[in-house]
Amino acid sequence: MDNFKLVTLEELKKHNKPDDLWIAIEGKVYNVTKFRNEHPGGEETLDEVGGLNATVQFNEVGHSQEAKQMLKKYYVGHLVSGEESAAQTAISTSPTPSLLPQLPETTTTLQSEQSQSSIVAIPETVVTNATGKALAPPAKQCCVVA
């Protein structure tokens, strides 16, 4: 399961036929085409959720640990939103990918009167993807330097 691909919901939806049947369970995508004829609940059960996120249906049935282990051999990748997929593509095709914002050379240091610790204020930074769209809201950060 180390090598995986990112599968968008749009791509997952395309795999909804008996001869090409993928489902998503808890954020992971599985190609269950070859398992369809062996499914103890019947082929129709898988056909109904083909191309969909079937987490609720899978959990409602109460599958055994053995059934959950069997999923591993049908694993295709992780289900992501279109935005996550685009961001991942931008990061993986970037010549020098960096997920951490570049900080200016100077920082502000505030000296605590009660201790020898210093608090370094980190300026607010927004991380964006290749199209300039913010990937996550900026977080207030600080760290204590002993």
DSSP file with accessible surface (Angstrom, degrees, kcal/mol):
  #  RESIDUE AA STRUCTURE BP1 BP2  ACC     N-H-->O    O-->H-N    N-H-->O    O-->H-N    TCO  KAPPA ALPHA  PHI   PSI    X-CA   Y-CA   Z-CA
    1    1 A M              0   0  107      0, 0.0    75,-0.0     0, 0.0    72,-0.0   0.000 360.0 360.0 360.0   5.5    0.0    0.0    0.0
    2    2 A D        +     0   0  151      1,-0.1     2,-0.6     2,-0.0     0, 0.0   0.903 360.0  60.9 -70.2 -41.6    3.0    2.3   -0.1
    3    3 A N  S    S+     0   0  156     74,-0.0     2,-0.3     2,-0.0    -1,-0.1  -0.796  74.1 151.1 -88.2 120.6    2.6    3.2   -3.8
    4    4 A F        -     0   0  101     -2,-0.6     2,-0.3    73,-0.0    73,-0.2  -0.941  34.7-136.3-143.7 164.0   -0.7    4.8   -4.3
    5    5 A K  E     -a   77   0A  93     71,-1.0    73,-2.2    -2,-0.3     2,-0.6  -0.832  26.2-111.8-117.4 161.8   -2.4    7.3   -6.6
    6    6 A L  E     -a   78   0A  47     -2,-0.3     2,-0.5    71,-0.2    73,-0.2  -0.835  32.8-163.7 -93.7 125.2   -4.7   10.2   -5.8
    7    7 A V  E     -a   79   0A   0     71,-3.5    73,-2.7    -2,-0.6     2,-0.1  -0.950   6.2-147.5-115.4 122.4   -8.2    9.5   -7.1
    8    8 A T  E  >  -a   80   0A  22     -2,-0.5     4,-2.6    71,-0.2    73,-0.2  -0.455  27.3-113.9 -80.9 161.1  -10.7   12.3   -7.4
    9    9 A L  H  > S+     0   0   65     71,-0.8     4,-2.5     1,-0.2     5,-0.2   0.885 118.9  57.3 -60.9 -36.2  -14.4   11.7   -6.9
   10   10 A E  H  > S+     0   0  107      1,-0.2     4,-0.8     2,-0.2    -1,-0.2   0.906 109.1  44.1 -61.8 -43.1  -14.9   12.5  -10.6
   11   11 A E  H >> S+     0   0   49      1,-0.2     3,-0.9     2,-0.2     4,-0.5   0.925 111.5  53.7 -67.6 -42.3  -12.5    9.7  -11.6
   12   12 A L  H >< S+     0   0    0     -4,-2.6     3,-1.8     1,-0.2    10,-0.3   0.917 102.1  58.9 -57.4 -42.8  -14.1    7.3   -9.1
   13   13 A K  H 3< S+     0   0  105     -4,-2.5    -1,-0.2     1,-0.3     3,-0.2   0.773  96.1  63.2 -60.5 -26.2  -17.5    8.0  -10.6
   14   14 A K  H << S+     0   0  144     -3,-0.9     2,-1.0    -4,-0.8    -1,-0.3   0.715  91.3  68.3 -71.3 -20.3  -16.3    6.7  -14.0
   15   15 A H    <<  +     0   0   28     -3,-1.8     7,-2.5    -4,-0.5    36,-0.6  -0.533  64.1 115.5-100.6  67.0  -15.6    3.2  -12.6
   16   16 A N  E     +E   21   0B  80     -2,-1.0     5,-0.2     5,-0.2    -1,-0.2   0.069  45.1  98.5-125.8  23.6  -19.3    2.2  -12.0
   17   17 A K  E >  S-E   20   0B 108      3,-1.9     3,-2.3    -3,-0.1    34,-0.1  -0.827  81.0-112.7-113.7 154.1  -19.8   -0.7  -14.3
   18   18 A P  T 3  S+     0   0   66      0, 0.0     3,-0.3     0, 0.0    18,-0.1   0.811 119.9  45.9 -54.5 -31.0  -19.7   -4.4  -13.6
   19   19 A D  T 3  S+     0   0  130      1,-0.3     2,-0.1    15,-0.0    14,-0.1   0.393 125.6  31.3 -94.2   4.8  -16.5   -4.8  -15.7
   20   20 A D  E <  S+E   17   0B  52     -3,-2.3    -3,-1.9    13,-0.1     2,-0.6  -0.592  80.2 164.1-157.7  85.5  -14.8   -1.8  -14.1
   21   21 A L  E     +E   16   0B   0     -3,-0.3    11,-1.9    -5,-0.2    12,-0.6  -0.921   5.6 168.4-123.7 110.5  -16.0   -1.3  -10.5
   22   22 A W  E     -B   31   0A  20     -7,-2.5    29,-3.8    -2,-0.6    30,-0.5  -0.901   6.6-177.4-116.0 149.0  -14.3    0.9   -8.0
   23   23 A I  E     -B   30   0A   8      7,-2.4     7,-3.3    -2,-0.3     2,-0.4  -0.963  18.8-134.8-137.9 157.6  -15.5    2.0   -4.5
   24   24 A A  E     -Bc  29  53A   0     28,-2.2    30,-2.9    -2,-0.3     2,-0.4  -0.937  19.5-179.5-113.7 136.8  -14.2    4.2   -1.8
   25   25 A I  E >  S-B   28   0A   5      3,-2.9     3,-1.8    -2,-0.4    54,-0.1  -0.973  71.8 -18.4-137.0 121.4  -14.2    3.3    1.8
   26   26 A E  T 3  S-     0   0  128     -2,-0.4     3,-0.1     1,-0.3    -1,-0.1   0.873 129.2 -48.2  50.1  45.8  -12.8    5.6    4.5
   27   27 A G  T 3  S+     0   0   32      1,-0.2    52,-2.5    51,-0.1     2,-0.4   0.460 117.3 107.8  81.6   0.6  -10.9    7.7    2.0
   28   28 A K  E <   -BD  25  78A  69     -3,-1.8    -3,-2.9    50,-0.2     2,-0.4  -0.902  60.4-139.2-113.8 143.2   -9.3    4.7    0.3
   29   29 A V  E     -BD  24  77A   0     48,-3.7    47,-3.5    -2,-0.4    48,-1.3  -0.844  17.8-169.7-106.2 136.4  -10.2    3.6   -3.2
   30   30 A Y  E     -BD  23  75A  17     -7,-3.3    -7,-2.4    -2,-0.4     2,-0.9  -0.975  22.2-140.8-127.7 137.1  -10.5   -0.1   -4.2
   31   31 A N  E     +B   22   0A  56     43,-3.1     3,-0.3    -2,-0.4    -9,-0.3  -0.842  27.9 170.7 -93.5 102.8  -11.0   -1.8   -7.5
   32   32 A V     >  +     0   0    3    -11,-1.9     4,-1.5    -2,-0.9     3,-0.3   0.171  39.2 114.0-102.7  19.8  -13.4   -4.6   -6.7
   33   33 A T  T  4 S+     0   0   31    -12,-0.6     3,-0.5     1,-0.2     4,-0.4   0.926  82.0  42.3 -56.1 -48.9  -14.1   -5.7  -10.2
   34   34 A K  T  4 S+     0   0  177     -3,-0.3    -1,-0.2     1,-0.2     3,-0.2   0.738 115.1  51.0 -73.2 -21.7  -12.5   -9.1   -9.7
   35   35 A F  T >> S+     0   0   28     -3,-0.3     3,-1.6     1,-0.2     4,-1.1   0.670  84.7  90.8 -87.4 -16.5  -14.1   -9.5   -6.3
   36   36 A R  G >< S+     0   0   34     -4,-1.5     3,-0.7    -3,-0.5    -1,-0.2   0.863  87.9  45.9 -49.5 -47.8  -17.6   -8.7   -7.6
   37   37 A N  G 34 S+     0   0  113     -4,-0.4    -1,-0.3     1,-0.2    -2,-0.1   0.692 115.5  48.0 -72.5 -17.5  -18.6  -12.4   -8.4
   38   38 A E  G <4 S+     0   0  121     -3,-1.6    -1,-0.2    -4,-0.2    -2,-0.2   0.518  77.8 124.0 -97.9  -9.0  -17.2  -13.6   -5.0
   39   39 A H    X<  -     0   0   26     -4,-1.1     3,-2.1    -3,-0.7     6,-0.1  -0.358  56.6-145.9 -61.6 121.0  -18.9  -11.0   -2.8
   40   40 A P  T 3  S+     0   0  123      0, 0.0    -1,-0.2     0, 0.0     3,-0.1   0.791  98.3  56.5 -59.4 -26.8  -20.9  -12.8   -0.2
   41   41 A G  T 3  S-     0   0   45      1,-0.2     4,-0.3     2,-0.1    -2,-0.1   0.457 120.9-100.1 -84.6  -0.3  -23.6  -10.1   -0.2
   42   42 A G    <>  -     0   0   21     -3,-2.1     4,-0.9     1,-0.1     3,-0.5   0.022  27.1 -86.5  98.3 153.8  -24.1  -10.5   -4.0
   43   43 A E  H  > S+     0   0   66      1,-0.2     4,-2.5     2,-0.2     3,-0.4   0.866 121.7  62.2 -61.3 -39.2  -22.9   -8.7   -7.1
   44   44 A E  H  > S+     0   0  118      1,-0.2     4,-2.2     2,-0.2    -1,-0.2   0.833  95.3  61.0 -60.5 -33.9  -25.8   -6.3   -6.9
   45   45 A T  H  > S+     0   0   61     -3,-0.5     4,-0.7    -4,-0.3    -1,-0.2   0.928 110.8  39.2 -60.3 -44.8  -24.6   -5.0   -3.6
   46   46 A L  H >X S+     0   0   11     -4,-0.9     3,-0.8    -3,-0.4     4,-0.8   0.882 111.4  58.3 -72.6 -37.8  -21.4   -3.8   -5.1
   47   47 A D  H >< S+     0   0   52     -4,-2.5     3,-0.7     1,-0.2    -2,-0.2   0.876 101.1  57.4 -57.8 -38.1  -23.0   -2.7   -8.3
   48   48 A E  H 3< S+     0   0  148     -4,-2.2    -1,-0.2     1,-0.2    -2,-0.2   0.787 115.7  34.4 -65.1 -29.6  -25.2   -0.3   -6.3
   49   49 A V  H X< S+     0   0   16     -3,-0.8     3,-1.9    -4,-0.7   -25,-0.3   0.331  84.9 133.7-109.3   6.3  -22.2    1.5   -4.7
   50   50 A G  T << S+     0   0    8     -4,-0.8   -27,-0.2    -3,-0.7   -34,-0.2  -0.320  77.7  13.5 -59.4 132.5  -19.9    1.3   -7.7
   51   51 A G  T 3  S+     0   0    1    -29,-3.8    -1,-0.3   -36,-0.6     2,-0.3   0.578 114.4  98.5  78.3  11.3  -18.2    4.6   -8.4
   52   52 A L  S <  S-     0   0   77     -3,-1.9   -28,-2.2   -30,-0.5     2,-0.9  -0.789  86.7 -96.7-126.2 167.6  -19.2    6.0   -5.1
   53   53 A N  B     +c   24   0A  81     -2,-0.3     3,-0.3   -30,-0.2     4,-0.2  -0.766  41.8 179.4 -81.0 109.0  -18.0    6.6   -1.5
   54   54 A A     >  +     0   0    3    -30,-2.9     4,-2.8    -2,-0.9     5,-0.2   0.106  40.2 117.7-103.7  22.9  -19.4    3.4    0.1
   55   55 A T  H  > S+     0   0   26    -31,-0.3     4,-2.6     1,-0.2     5,-0.2   0.925  77.2  46.5 -57.5 -48.7  -18.1    4.1    3.6
   56   56 A V  H  > S+     0   0   88     -3,-0.3     4,-2.6     1,-0.2    -1,-0.2   0.950 115.2  45.6 -61.8 -48.7  -21.5    4.3    5.3
   57   57 A Q  H  > S+     0   0   84      1,-0.2     4,-1.4     2,-0.2    -1,-0.2   0.907 113.5  50.2 -62.5 -41.9  -22.9    1.2    3.5
   58   58 A F  H  X>S+     0   0   22     -4,-2.8     5,-0.8     1,-0.2     4,-0.8   0.929 114.9  43.0 -61.9 -45.5  -19.7   -0.8    4.3
   59   59 A N  H  <5S+     0   0   70     -4,-2.6     3,-0.3    -5,-0.2    -2,-0.2   0.841 107.9  59.3 -72.7 -33.0  -19.8    0.1    8.0
   60   60 A E  H  <5S+     0   0  148     -4,-2.6    -1,-0.2    -5,-0.2    -2,-0.2   0.851 102.1  54.3 -63.8 -34.1  -23.5   -0.4    8.4
   61   61 A V  H  <5S-     0   0  104     -4,-1.4    -1,-0.2    -5,-0.2    -2,-0.2   0.818 106.2-130.5 -71.1 -28.4  -23.2   -4.0    7.3
   62   62 A G  T  <5 -     0   0   58     -4,-0.8    -3,-0.2    -3,-0.3    -2,-0.1   0.960  26.1-155.2  77.6  54.9  -20.6   -4.7   10.0
   63   63 A H      < -     0   0   46     -5,-0.8    -1,-0.1     1,-0.1    -5,-0.0  -0.289  16.5-111.6 -62.9 148.7  -17.9   -6.4    8.0
   64   64 A S     >  -     0   0   67      1,-0.1     4,-2.1     4,-0.0     5,-0.2  -0.218  25.7-106.5 -74.4 167.0  -15.5   -8.7    9.8
   65   65 A Q  H  > S+     0   0  127      1,-0.2     4,-2.4     2,-0.2     5,-0.2   0.875 122.9  57.5 -60.9 -36.6  -11.8   -8.0   10.3
   66   66 A E  H  > S+     0   0  145      2,-0.2     4,-2.1     1,-0.2    -1,-0.2   0.923 105.5  49.1 -61.4 -42.7  -11.1  -10.6    7.6
   67   67 A A  H  > S+     0   0   23      1,-0.2     4,-1.1     2,-0.2    -1,-0.2   0.913 110.6  50.6 -63.7 -40.2  -13.2   -8.7    5.1
   68   68 A K  H  < S+     0   0   82     -4,-2.1     4,-0.5     1,-0.2     3,-0.3   0.878 109.9  50.4 -65.9 -36.8  -11.4   -5.5    6.0
   69   69 A Q  H >< S+     0   0  101     -4,-2.4     3,-1.1     1,-0.2     4,-0.4   0.865 103.4  59.9 -67.1 -36.0   -8.1   -7.3    5.5
   70   70 A M  H >< S+     0   0   63     -4,-2.1     3,-1.1     1,-0.2     4,-0.4   0.809  91.4  69.6 -62.4 -29.6   -9.2   -8.6    2.1
   71   71 A L  G >< S+     0   0   20     -4,-1.1     3,-2.0    -3,-0.3     4,-0.4   0.828  82.2  74.9 -57.8 -32.1   -9.7   -5.0    0.9
   72   72 A K  G X  S+     0   0  108     -3,-1.1     3,-1.1    -4,-0.5    -1,-0.2   0.837  90.1  54.5 -53.8 -37.8   -5.9   -4.5    0.9
   73   73 A K  G <  S+     0   0  149     -3,-1.1    -1,-0.3    -4,-0.4    -2,-0.2   0.662 109.3  48.6 -75.8  -9.5   -5.4   -6.5   -2.3
   74   74 A Y  G <  S+     0   0   31     -3,-2.0   -43,-3.1    -4,-0.4    -1,-0.2   0.358  81.8 134.2-106.0   5.5   -7.9   -4.4   -4.2
   75   75 A Y  E <   + D   0  30A  33     -3,-1.1   -45,-0.3    -4,-0.4     3,-0.1  -0.285  21.4 166.5 -63.4 132.7   -6.4   -1.0   -3.1
   76   76 A V  E     -     0   0A  28    -47,-3.5   -71,-1.0     1,-0.4     2,-0.3   0.718  52.9 -72.7-111.4 -46.6   -5.9    1.6   -5.8
   77   77 A G  E     -aD   5  29A   0    -48,-1.3   -48,-3.7   -73,-0.2    -1,-0.4  -0.977  58.6 -46.1 174.5-164.2   -5.2    4.9   -4.0
   78   78 A H  E     -aD   6  28A  59    -73,-2.2   -71,-3.5    -2,-0.3     2,-0.4  -0.793  45.1-125.3-101.0 138.7   -6.6    7.7   -1.8
   79   79 A L  E     +a    7   0A  36    -52,-2.5     2,-0.3    -2,-0.4   -71,-0.2  -0.677  39.3 171.1 -80.9 127.3   -9.8    9.6   -2.5
   80   80 A V  E     -a    8   0A  16    -73,-2.7   -71,-0.8    -2,-0.4     2,-0.1  -0.932  35.1-106.1-133.6 159.6   -9.2   13.3   -2.8
   81   81 A S     >  -     0   0   54     -2,-0.3     4,-2.2   -73,-0.2     5,-0.2  -0.405  40.5-106.0 -76.1 164.1  -11.2   16.3   -3.8
   82   82 A G  H  > S+     0   0   35      1,-0.2     4,-2.3     2,-0.2     5,-0.2   0.882 121.3  53.8 -58.5 -38.5  -10.3   18.0   -7.1
   83   83 A E  H  > S+     0   0  121      2,-0.2     4,-2.5     1,-0.2    -1,-0.2   0.914 107.9  49.3 -64.7 -42.1   -8.6   20.8   -5.3
   84   84 A E  H  > S+     0   0  111      1,-0.2     4,-2.5     2,-0.2    -1,-0.2   0.910 111.0  50.4 -63.5 -40.2   -6.4   18.5   -3.3
   85   85 A S  H  X S+     0   0   27     -4,-2.2     4,-2.5     2,-0.2    -2,-0.2   0.923 111.1  47.9 -64.1 -43.5   -5.5   16.6   -6.5
   86   86 A A  H  X S+     0   0   55     -4,-2.3     4,-2.5     1,-0.2    -2,-0.2   0.917 112.5  49.3 -64.0 -41.0   -4.6   19.9   -8.3
   87   87 A A  H  X S+     0   0   11     -4,-2.5     4,-2.4     2,-0.2    -2,-0.2   0.918 110.8  49.8 -64.5 -42.3   -2.5   21.0   -5.3
   88   88 A Q  H  X S+     0   0   90     -4,-2.5     4,-3.0     2,-0.2     5,-0.2   0.919 110.9  50.0 -63.3 -41.0   -0.7   17.7   -5.2
   89   89 A T  H  X S+     0   0   75     -4,-2.5     4,-2.0     1,-0.2    -2,-0.2   0.934 110.7  49.6 -62.9 -43.7    0.0   17.9   -8.9
   90   90 A A  H  X S+     0   0   18     -4,-2.5     4,-0.7     1,-0.2    -2,-0.2   0.914 114.2  45.4 -62.2 -40.4    1.4   21.4   -8.5
   91   91 A I  H >< S+     0   0   43     -4,-2.4     3,-0.6     1,-0.2    -2,-0.2   0.939 113.9  47.9 -69.1 -44.5    3.6   20.3   -5.7
   92   92 A S  H 3< S+     0   0   81     -4,-3.0    -1,-0.2     1,-0.2    -2,-0.2   0.771 115.5  44.6 -72.4 -22.5    4.9   17.2   -7.4
   93   93 A T  H 3< S+     0   0  100     -4,-2.0    -1,-0.2    -5,-0.2    -2,-0.2   0.524  86.8 110.0 -97.4  -5.0    5.7   19.0  -10.7
   94   94 A S  S << S-     0   0   46     -4,-0.7    -3,-0.0    -3,-0.6    -4,-0.0  -0.478  70.4-135.4 -69.0 136.3    7.3   22.0   -9.0
   95   95 A P  S    S+     0   0  126      0, 0.0    -1,-0.1     0, 0.0    -4,-0.0   0.872 100.8  18.8 -63.6 -34.1   11.1   22.1   -9.6
   96   96 A T  S    S-     0   0  115      2,-0.1    -3,-0.1    -3,-0.0     2,-0.0  -0.672  86.8-159.7-134.4  80.4   11.8   22.9   -6.0
   97   97 A P        +     0   0   78      0, 0.0     2,-0.3     0, 0.0    -6,-0.1  -0.347  14.2 175.2 -65.5 138.2    8.7   22.0   -3.9
   98   98 A S        -     0   0   72      1,-0.1     4,-0.1    -2,-0.0    -2,-0.1  -0.934  20.5-178.0-144.6 119.6    8.4   23.6   -0.6
   99   99 A L        +     0   0  109     -2,-0.3    -1,-0.1     2,-0.1    28,-0.0   0.605  68.5  80.7 -88.8 -14.3    5.4   23.3    1.7
  100  100 A L  S    S-     0   0  136      1,-0.0     3,-0.0    27,-0.0     2,-0.0  -0.769  85.4-117.8 -96.4 135.7    6.9   25.6    4.3
  101  101 A P        -     0   0   48      0, 0.0     2,-0.4     0, 0.0    -2,-0.1  -0.363  29.9-110.3 -67.6 148.8    6.6   29.4    3.8
  102  102 A Q        -     0   0  157     -4,-0.1    -4,-0.0    -2,-0.0     0, 0.0  -0.689  33.9-146.4 -79.5 128.8    9.8   31.3    3.5
  103  103 A L        -     0   0   84     -2,-0.4     4,-0.1     1,-0.1    19,-0.0  -0.700  19.4-105.8 -96.7 147.4   10.4   33.5    6.5
  104  104 A P        -     0   0   73      0, 0.0    -1,-0.1     0, 0.0     0, 0.0  -0.284  30.9-111.5 -66.0 160.4   12.1   36.9    6.4
  105  105 A E  S    S+     0   0  196      2,-0.0     2,-0.4     0, 0.0    -2,-0.0   0.814 100.1  61.3 -62.7 -33.1   15.6   37.2    7.7
  106  106 A T        -     0   0  115      2,-0.0     2,-0.3     0, 0.0     0, 0.0  -0.778  63.0-179.5-102.3 142.4   14.5   39.3   10.7
  107  107 A T        -     0   0   67     -2,-0.4     2,-0.5    -4,-0.1    15,-0.1  -0.908  30.5-109.8-129.7 163.7   12.1   38.2   13.4
  108  108 A T  E     -F  121   0C  89     13,-0.7    13,-2.1    -2,-0.3     2,-0.5  -0.812  28.6-159.9 -96.8 129.7   10.7   40.0   16.5
  109  109 A T  E     -F  120   0C  81     -2,-0.5     2,-0.5    11,-0.2    11,-0.2  -0.944   2.4-163.5-112.9 129.8   11.9   38.8   19.8
  110  110 A L  E     -F  119   0C 102      9,-1.9     9,-1.7    -2,-0.5     2,-0.5  -0.947  14.2-141.3-112.2 124.4   10.0   39.5   23.0
  111  111 A Q  E     -F  118   0C 115     -2,-0.5     2,-0.3     7,-0.2     7,-0.2  -0.725  12.8-135.4 -89.9 127.5   11.9   39.1   26.3
  112  112 A S        -     0   0   45      5,-1.4     3,-0.2    -2,-0.5    -1,-0.0  -0.648   3.0-148.2 -80.0 136.2    9.9   37.6   29.2
  113  113 A E  S    S+     0   0  199     -2,-0.3    -1,-0.1     1,-0.2    -2,-0.0   0.776  95.4  47.6 -74.7 -25.5   10.4   39.3   32.5
  114  114 A Q  S    S+     0   0  192      3,-0.0     2,-0.3    -3,-0.0    -1,-0.2   0.574 118.4  24.0 -95.1 -11.2    9.9   36.2   34.5
  115  115 A S  S    S-     0   0   47     -3,-0.2    -3,-0.2     2,-0.2    -1,-0.0  -0.916  73.8-113.3-144.7 174.6   12.2   33.8   32.6
  116  116 A Q  S    S+     0   0  170     -2,-0.3     2,-0.1    -5,-0.1    -3,-0.1   0.355  79.8 113.4 -90.0   4.1   15.2   33.7   30.3
  117  117 A S        -     0   0   37     29,-0.1    -5,-1.4    -6,-0.0     2,-0.4  -0.426  53.9-150.4 -77.3 152.6   13.0   32.4   27.5
  118  118 A S  E     -FG 111 145C  25     27,-2.2    27,-2.8    -7,-0.2     2,-0.6  -0.944   5.6-142.7-119.7 146.1   12.3   34.4   24.3
  119  119 A I  E     -FG 110 144C  69     -9,-1.7    -9,-1.9    -2,-0.4     2,-0.6  -0.944  13.1-153.7-108.6 124.2    9.2   34.2   22.2
  120  120 A V  E     -FG 109 143C  26     23,-1.9    23,-1.0    -2,-0.6     2,-0.4  -0.872   9.9-143.0-100.3 121.2    9.9   34.5   18.5
  121  121 A A  E     -FG 108 142C  42    -13,-2.1   -13,-0.7    -2,-0.6    21,-0.2  -0.699   9.7-152.6 -85.3 129.3    7.0   35.9   16.5
  122  122 A I        -     0   0   43     19,-1.0    19,-0.4    -2,-0.4     3,-0.1  -0.888  23.3-115.7-101.9 126.9    6.6   34.3   13.1
  123  123 A P        -     0   0   55      0, 0.0     2,-0.2     0, 0.0    -1,-0.0  -0.271  36.2 -96.3 -63.0 149.4    4.9   36.6   10.6
  124  124 A E        -     0   0  122     14,-0.1     2,-0.4    16,-0.0    16,-0.1  -0.471  51.1-178.3 -67.2 128.9    1.5   35.4    9.2
  125  125 A T        -     0   0   48     14,-0.3     2,-0.5    -2,-0.2    14,-0.3  -0.984  21.1-145.6-133.8 142.6    2.0   33.6    5.9
  126  126 A V        -     0   0   73     -2,-0.4     2,-0.5    12,-0.1    -2,-0.0  -0.930  13.2-145.3-109.6 127.8   -0.4   32.1    3.4
  127  127 A V        -     0   0   46     -2,-0.5     8,-2.8     9,-0.5     9,-0.7  -0.800  24.2-173.4 -90.8 129.5    0.7   28.9    1.6
  128  128 A T  B     -H  134   0D  73     -2,-0.5     6,-0.2     6,-0.3     2,-0.1  -0.845  19.7-123.9-122.6 160.5   -0.6   28.8   -2.0
  129  129 A N    >   -     0   0   23      4,-2.3     3,-1.9    -2,-0.3   -42,-0.1  -0.225  50.2 -79.8 -87.6-173.4   -0.7   26.3   -4.8
  130  130 A A  T 3  S+     0   0   85      1,-0.3   -43,-0.1   -44,-0.2    -1,-0.0   0.767 131.2  53.3 -63.0 -25.8    0.7   26.9   -8.3
  131  131 A T  T 3  S-     0   0  120      2,-0.1    -1,-0.3     1,-0.0     3,-0.1   0.460 119.7-107.6 -88.8  -0.1   -2.5   28.8   -9.3
  132  132 A G  S <  S+     0   0   51     -3,-1.9     2,-0.3     1,-0.3    -2,-0.1   0.455  72.3 141.3  90.3   2.4   -2.2   31.1   -6.4
  133  133 A K        -     0   0  101      1,-0.1    -4,-2.3    -5,-0.0    -1,-0.3  -0.609  59.3-109.1 -80.9 135.3   -5.1   29.6   -4.4
  134  134 A A  B     -H  128   0D  55     -2,-0.3    -6,-0.3    -6,-0.2    -1,-0.1  -0.409  24.3-162.2 -64.6 132.1   -4.6   29.4   -0.6
  135  135 A L  S    S+     0   0   70     -8,-2.8    -1,-0.1     1,-0.3    -7,-0.1   0.773  72.7   1.7 -85.1 -31.7   -4.1   25.7    0.5
  136  136 A A  S    S-     0   0   55     -9,-0.7    -9,-0.5     3,-0.0    -1,-0.3  -0.990  84.0 -95.3-152.8 151.0   -4.9   26.3    4.2
  137  137 A P        -     0   0  116      0, 0.0   -12,-0.0     0, 0.0   -11,-0.0  -0.371  54.3 -96.5 -66.2 147.0   -5.8   29.3    6.3
  138  138 A P        -     0   0   56      0, 0.0     2,-0.4     0, 0.0   -12,-0.1  -0.362  39.9-142.3 -65.0 145.1   -2.8   31.0    8.0
  139  139 A A        -     0   0   58    -14,-0.3     2,-0.5    -3,-0.1   -14,-0.3  -0.859  14.1-117.8-110.0 145.1   -2.2   29.8   11.5
  140  140 A K        +     0   0  178     -2,-0.4     2,-0.4   -16,-0.1   -16,-0.0  -0.697  46.6 179.2 -76.6 125.4   -1.0   31.9   14.4
  141  141 A Q        +     0   0  111     -2,-0.5   -19,-1.0   -19,-0.4     2,-0.3  -0.960  18.0 157.2-132.4 150.5    2.3   30.5   15.4
  142  142 A C  E     -G  121   0C  84     -2,-0.4     2,-0.4   -21,-0.2   -21,-0.2  -0.970  17.8-154.9-159.0 161.5    5.0   31.1   17.9
  143  143 A C  E     -G  120   0C  59    -23,-1.0   -23,-1.9    -2,-0.3     2,-0.5  -0.998  17.6-125.7-141.3 149.9    7.8   29.1   19.5
  144  144 A V  E     -G  119   0C 100     -2,-0.4     2,-0.6   -25,-0.2   -25,-0.2  -0.815  20.2-159.1 -97.3 127.9    9.7   29.4   22.7
  145  145 A V  E      G  118   0C  71    -27,-2.8   -27,-2.2    -2,-0.5    -2,-0.0  -0.928 360.0 360.0-108.1 122.9   13.4   29.6   22.4
  146  146 A A              0   0  123     -2,-0.6   -29,-0.1   -29,-0.2   -27,-0.0  -0.368 360.0 360.0 -78.4 360.0   15.3   28.6   25.6
